[in-house]
Amino acid sequence: VCSKSPDRHVVDEAIERGRRESEKSTEVAKPLVFRNPKNSKQISGF
């Protein structure tokens, strides 16, 4: 967004809000699980 845009403050506020949320996140990232026929049944509970 251009610095001359009348809505620039909306974008800046959203970016700042995202930064604050990411800083207080204590959730641990889970590894990606690539599905295959065998683990697909385990993941889905069958």
N, C-alpha and C positions, 0 to 999 in steps of 0.2 A: 504494500500500500504506500502510495506516495506521501511524503511528509506534508504535502499541501492538501491532502484529502480531508474533507470535513468529518469523516468517520475514523480518522487515524487513531483517536483516543480509544475507540472500541477495540481495535486490534491490539494496541499496546496493553490495554487492561486484560484482554484475554491471554496474551503471552505471559504477563506477570502472574496471573491467576494460575496458569499452567506450571510455571516455575515453582510457585509456592506449594502446589499440590504434589509435584514430583519430589520436592525436598522432604516432605513429611511422610512419604510413602515408605513403609517398613516391610512391604510385601516382598518375599523372595521369589525371584523369577523361576518358573518351572521349565525344565528342559522340553524341547520339542520331541514329540513322539510321532514317528512316521509309521503309518498304519500298513500292515500287511495282513493277509488272511488269518494268520495265527493270532497276532495280538489284537486284531480287530474284534474278534470274539471275546477276548479277555476285557478289552476296554468297554465294550457294549454290555457286558454282563451275561453273555450267552455261554 
